[in-house]
Amino acid sequence: MVIKIILTLTFLFTFLNADAYEDNCVKCHKKLPVSIDKYFYKYLLIYSSETDMKNAIISYLKYPAYETTVMSDSFIKRFGLKEKSKLSQDQLKESVDIYWQKYKVFGKLK
């Protein structure tokens, strides 16, 4: 019985958060002239490892700052810094994990 409850709650939690990436990240980035994959490649060039990159993205989303953005000065002057994310830590982590899986190049190159 306890296992059923845990599995149900896990499924429900996953289902409720499943759209965090699409509803928050993709929805907003569609309004910008730079596609969301370009941000990924900028982060990858600077941070190179999966862990460092994910940590940098999450940190920036929680505390956007001019000193930590990967975007160019001209982009920031035109569009400004991103507003602080309202997503929970779990939603941020899940969204960044989805983002990584969608655009990672490791294991895809031949």
Biotite code that builds the C-alpha atoms (Angstrom):
import biotite.structure as struc

atoms = struc.array([
    struc.Atom([0.000, 0.000, 0.000], chain_id="A", res_id=1, res_name="MET", atom_name="CA", element="C"),
    struc.Atom([2.771, 2.456, 0.940], chain_id="A", res_id=2, res_name="VAL", atom_name="CA", element="C"),
    struc.Atom([4.622, 1.656, -2.279], chain_id="A", res_id=3, res_name="ILE", atom_name="CA", element="C"),
    struc.Atom([1.476, 2.404, -4.306], chain_id="A", res_id=4, res_name="LYS", atom_name="CA", element="C"),
    struc.Atom([1.130, 5.771, -2.598], chain_id="A", res_id=5, res_name="ILE", atom_name="CA", element="C"),
    struc.Atom([4.789, 6.623, -3.171], chain_id="A", res_id=6, res_name="ILE", atom_name="CA", element="C"),
    struc.Atom([4.593, 5.620, -6.838], chain_id="A", res_id=7, res_name="LEU", atom_name="CA", element="C"),
    struc.Atom([1.390, 7.598, -7.308], chain_id="A", res_id=8, res_name="THR", atom_name="CA", element="C"),
    struc.Atom([2.862, 10.700, -5.671], chain_id="A", res_id=9, res_name="LEU", atom_name="CA", element="C"),
    struc.Atom([6.064, 10.366, -7.713], chain_id="A", res_id=10, res_name="THR", atom_name="CA", element="C"),
    struc.Atom([4.062, 10.063, -10.929], chain_id="A", res_id=11, res_name="PHE", atom_name="CA", element="C"),
    struc.Atom([1.847, 12.988, -9.975], chain_id="A", res_id=12, res_name="LEU", atom_name="CA", element="C"),
    struc.Atom([4.826, 15.184, -9.062], chain_id="A", res_id=13, res_name="PHE", atom_name="CA", element="C"),
    struc.Atom([6.571, 14.311, -12.324], chain_id="A", res_id=14, res_name="THR", atom_name="CA", element="C"),
    struc.Atom([3.407, 14.961, -14.318], chain_id="A", res_id=15, res_name="PHE", atom_name="CA", element="C"),
    struc.Atom([2.791, 18.337, -12.669], chain_id="A", res_id=16, res_name="LEU", atom_name="CA", element="C"),
    struc.Atom([6.378, 19.470, -13.321], chain_id="A", res_id=17, res_name="ASN", atom_name="CA", element="C"),
    struc.Atom([6.676, 17.919, -16.777], chain_id="A", res_id=18, res_name="ALA", atom_name="CA", element="C"),
    struc.Atom([5.812, 21.174, -18.509], chain_id="A", res_id=19, res_name="ASP", atom_name="CA", element="C"),
    struc.Atom([8.127, 23.450, -16.501], chain_id="A", res_id=20, res_name="ALA", atom_name="CA", element="C"),
    struc.Atom([10.642, 23.542, -19.358], chain_id="A", res_id=21, res_name="TYR", atom_name="CA", element="C"),
    struc.Atom([8.086, 24.076, -22.139], chain_id="A", res_id=22, res_name="GLU", atom_name="CA", element="C"),
    struc.Atom([5.801, 26.407, -20.185], chain_id="A", res_id=23, res_name="ASP", atom_name="CA", element="C"),
    struc.Atom([8.519, 28.596, -18.718], chain_id="A", res_id=24, res_name="ASN", atom_name="CA", element="C"),
    struc.Atom([11.713, 28.341, -20.740], chain_id="A", res_id=25, res_name="CYS", atom_name="CA", element="C"),
    struc.Atom([10.605, 27.678, -24.307], chain_id="A", res_id=26, res_name="VAL", atom_name="CA", element="C"),
    struc.Atom([7.514, 29.889, -24.073], chain_id="A", res_id=27, res_name="LYS", atom_name="CA", element="C"),
    struc.Atom([9.574, 32.931, -23.078], chain_id="A", res_id=28, res_name="CYS", atom_name="CA", element="C"),
    struc.Atom([12.531, 32.259, -25.375], chain_id="A", res_id=29, res_name="HIS", atom_name="CA", element="C"),
    struc.Atom([10.226, 32.041, -28.402], chain_id="A", res_id=30, res_name="LYS", atom_name="CA", element="C"),
    struc.Atom([9.751, 35.800, -28.011], chain_id="A", res_id=31, res_name="LYS", atom_name="CA", element="C"),
    struc.Atom([13.480, 36.484, -28.435], chain_id="A", res_id=32, res_name="LEU", atom_name="CA", element="C"),
    struc.Atom([15.382, 36.684, -31.726], chain_id="A", res_id=33, res_name="PRO", atom_name="CA", element="C"),
    struc.Atom([17.980, 34.146, -30.524], chain_id="A", res_id=34, res_name="VAL", atom_name="CA", element="C"),
    struc.Atom([16.794, 30.549, -30.453], chain_id="A", res_id=35, res_name="SER", atom_name="CA", element="C"),
    struc.Atom([17.078, 28.674, -27.170], chain_id="A", res_id=36, res_name="ILE", atom_name="CA", element="C"),
    struc.Atom([19.720, 26.288, -28.511], chain_id="A", res_id=37, res_name="ASP", atom_name="CA", element="C"),
    struc.Atom([22.122, 29.205, -29.089], chain_id="A", res_id=38, res_name="LYS", atom_name="CA", element="C"),
    struc.Atom([22.162, 29.914, -25.350], chain_id="A", res_id=39, res_name="TYR", atom_name="CA", element="C"),
    struc.Atom([23.018, 26.268, -24.766], chain_id="A", res_id=40, res_name="PHE", atom_name="CA", element="C"),
    struc.Atom([26.055, 26.455, -27.057], chain_id="A", res_id=41, res_name="TYR", atom_name="CA", element="C"),
    struc.Atom([27.241, 29.685, -25.439], chain_id="A", res_id=42, res_name="LYS", atom_name="CA", element="C"),
    struc.Atom([27.075, 28.035, -22.015], chain_id="A", res_id=43, res_name="TYR", atom_name="CA", element="C"),
    struc.Atom([28.781, 24.917, -23.349], chain_id="A", res_id=44, res_name="LEU", atom_name="CA", element="C"),
    struc.Atom([31.669, 26.945, -24.768], chain_id="A", res_id=45, res_name="LEU", atom_name="CA", element="C"),
    struc.Atom([32.239, 28.663, -21.457], chain_id="A", res_id=46, res_name="ILE", atom_name="CA", element="C"),
    struc.Atom([31.550, 25.880, -18.946], chain_id="A", res_id=47, res_name="TYR", atom_name="CA", element="C"),
    struc.Atom([32.216, 22.720, -21.038], chain_id="A", res_id=48, res_name="SER", atom_name="CA", element="C"),
    struc.Atom([31.146, 20.085, -18.487], chain_id="A", res_id=49, res_name="SER", atom_name="CA", element="C"),
    struc.Atom([27.562, 19.030, -17.857], chain_id="A", res_id=50, res_name="GLU", atom_name="CA", element="C"),
    struc.Atom([27.751, 19.712, -14.116], chain_id="A", res_id=51, res_name="THR", atom_name="CA", element="C"),
    struc.Atom([29.414, 23.133, -14.433], chain_id="A", res_id=52, res_name="ASP", atom_name="CA", element="C"),
    struc.Atom([27.045, 24.197, -17.169], chain_id="A", res_id=53, res_name="MET", atom_name="CA", element="C"),
    struc.Atom([23.899, 23.114, -15.312], chain_id="A", res_id=54, res_name="LYS", atom_name="CA", element="C"),
    struc.Atom([25.085, 24.807, -12.119], chain_id="A", res_id=55, res_name="ASN", atom_name="CA", element="C"),
    struc.Atom([25.857, 28.021, -14.015], chain_id="A", res_id=56, res_name="ALA", atom_name="CA", element="C"),
    struc.Atom([22.442, 28.091, -15.697], chain_id="A", res_id=57, res_name="ILE", atom_name="CA", element="C"),
    struc.Atom([20.584, 27.426, -12.454], chain_id="A", res_id=58, res_name="ILE", atom_name="CA", element="C"),
    struc.Atom([22.637, 30.036, -10.633], chain_id="A", res_id=59, res_name="SER", atom_name="CA", element="C"),
    struc.Atom([21.970, 32.622, -13.342], chain_id="A", res_id=60, res_name="TYR", atom_name="CA", element="C"),
    struc.Atom([18.241, 31.843, -13.388], chain_id="A", res_id=61, res_name="LEU", atom_name="CA", element="C"),
    struc.Atom([18.048, 32.281, -9.619], chain_id="A", res_id=62, res_name="LYS", atom_name="CA", element="C"),
    struc.Atom([20.306, 35.361, -9.493], chain_id="A", res_id=63, res_name="TYR", atom_name="CA", element="C"),
    struc.Atom([20.571, 37.048, -12.911], chain_id="A", res_id=64, res_name="PRO", atom_name="CA", element="C"),
    struc.Atom([23.522, 39.430, -13.053], chain_id="A", res_id=65, res_name="ALA", atom_name="CA", element="C"),
    struc.Atom([25.418, 41.285, -15.730], chain_id="A", res_id=66, res_name="TYR", atom_name="CA", element="C"),
    struc.Atom([28.656, 39.665, -14.489], chain_id="A", res_id=67, res_name="GLU", atom_name="CA", element="C"),
    struc.Atom([27.347, 36.125, -14.995], chain_id="A", res_id=68, res_name="THR", atom_name="CA", element="C"),
    struc.Atom([25.394, 36.351, -18.239], chain_id="A", res_id=69, res_name="THR", atom_name="CA", element="C"),
    struc.Atom([26.758, 34.570, -21.304], chain_id="A", res_id=70, res_name="VAL", atom_name="CA", element="C"),
    struc.Atom([25.009, 36.965, -23.652], chain_id="A", res_id=71, res_name="MET", atom_name="CA", element="C"),
    struc.Atom([26.778, 39.775, -25.466], chain_id="A", res_id=72, res_name="SER", atom_name="CA", element="C"),
    struc.Atom([26.716, 43.377, -24.273], chain_id="A", res_id=73, res_name="ASP", atom_name="CA", element="C"),
    struc.Atom([24.612, 44.394, -27.268], chain_id="A", res_id=74, res_name="SER", atom_name="CA", element="C"),
    struc.Atom([22.036, 41.707, -26.493], chain_id="A", res_id=75, res_name="PHE", atom_name="CA", element="C"),
    struc.Atom([21.797, 42.787, -22.852], chain_id="A", res_id=76, res_name="ILE", atom_name="CA", element="C"),
    struc.Atom([21.513, 46.459, -23.843], chain_id="A", res_id=77, res_name="LYS", atom_name="CA", element="C"),
    struc.Atom([18.685, 45.642, -26.227], chain_id="A", res_id=78, res_name="ARG", atom_name="CA", element="C"),
    struc.Atom([16.735, 43.093, -24.158], chain_id="A", res_id=79, res_name="PHE", atom_name="CA", element="C"),
    struc.Atom([18.031, 43.520, -20.617], chain_id="A", res_id=80, res_name="GLY", atom_name="CA", element="C"),
    struc.Atom([18.834, 40.854, -18.075], chain_id="A", res_id=81, res_name="LEU", atom_name="CA", element="C"),
    struc.Atom([16.446, 38.037, -17.479], chain_id="A", res_id=82, res_name="LYS", atom_name="CA", element="C"),
    struc.Atom([14.150, 38.458, -14.499], chain_id="A", res_id=83, res_name="GLU", atom_name="CA", element="C"),
    struc.Atom([14.756, 36.187, -11.534], chain_id="A", res_id=84, res_name="LYS", atom_name="CA", element="C"),
    struc.Atom([13.084, 32.818, -12.078], chain_id="A", res_id=85, res_name="SER", atom_name="CA", element="C"),
    struc.Atom([9.993, 32.022, -10.043], chain_id="A", res_id=86, res_name="LYS", atom_name="CA", element="C"),
    struc.Atom([10.471, 28.279, -10.490], chain_id="A", res_id=87, res_name="LEU", atom_name="CA", element="C"),
    struc.Atom([11.297, 26.133, -7.482], chain_id="A", res_id=88, res_name="SER", atom_name="CA", element="C"),
    struc.Atom([14.758, 24.577, -7.171], chain_id="A", res_id=89, res_name="GLN", atom_name="CA", element="C"),
    struc.Atom([13.304, 21.222, -8.282], chain_id="A", res_id=90, res_name="ASP", atom_name="CA", element="C"),
    struc.Atom([11.588, 22.780, -11.301], chain_id="A", res_id=91, res_name="GLN", atom_name="CA", element="C"),
    struc.Atom([14.791, 24.605, -12.266], chain_id="A", res_id=92, res_name="LEU", atom_name="CA", element="C"),
    struc.Atom([16.826, 21.418, -11.981], chain_id="A", res_id=93, res_name="LYS", atom_name="CA", element="C"),
    struc.Atom([14.307, 19.414, -13.981], chain_id="A", res_id=94, res_name="GLU", atom_name="CA", element="C"),
    struc.Atom([14.059, 22.099, -16.678], chain_id="A", res_id=95, res_name="SER", atom_name="CA", element="C"),
    struc.Atom([17.838, 22.364, -17.015], chain_id="A", res_id=96, res_name="VAL", atom_name="CA", element="C"),
    struc.Atom([18.086, 18.557, -17.162], chain_id="A", res_id=97, res_name="ASP", atom_name="CA", element="C"),
    struc.Atom([15.556, 18.512, -20.013], chain_id="A", res_id=98, res_name="ILE", atom_name="CA", element="C"),
    struc.Atom([17.432, 21.344, -21.736], chain_id="A", res_id=99, res_name="TYR", atom_name="CA", element="C"),
    struc.Atom([20.708, 19.412, -21.432], chain_id="A", res_id=100, res_name="TRP", atom_name="CA", element="C"),
    struc.Atom([19.190, 16.221, -22.842], chain_id="A", res_id=101, res_name="GLN", atom_name="CA", element="C"),
    struc.Atom([17.613, 18.069, -25.740], chain_id="A", res_id=102, res_name="LYS", atom_name="CA", element="C"),
    struc.Atom([20.721, 19.915, -26.945], chain_id="A", res_id=103, res_name="TYR", atom_name="CA", element="C"),
    struc.Atom([23.764, 18.029, -25.669], chain_id="A", res_id=104, res_name="LYS", atom_name="CA", element="C"),
    struc.Atom([26.235, 17.141, -28.384], chain_id="A", res_id=105, res_name="VAL", atom_name="CA", element="C"),
    struc.Atom([28.055, 14.445, -26.446], chain_id="A", res_id=106, res_name="PHE", atom_name="CA", element="C"),
    struc.Atom([27.218, 11.015, -27.809], chain_id="A", res_id=107, res_name="GLY", atom_name="CA", element="C"),
    struc.Atom([25.502, 12.516, -30.864], chain_id="A", res_id=108, res_name="LYS", atom_name="CA", element="C"),
    struc.Atom([28.578, 13.274, -32.961], chain_id="A", res_id=109, res_name="LEU", atom_name="CA", element="C"),
    struc.Atom([29.848, 10.602, -35.342], chain_id="A", res_id=110, res_name="LYS", atom_name="CA", element="C"),
])
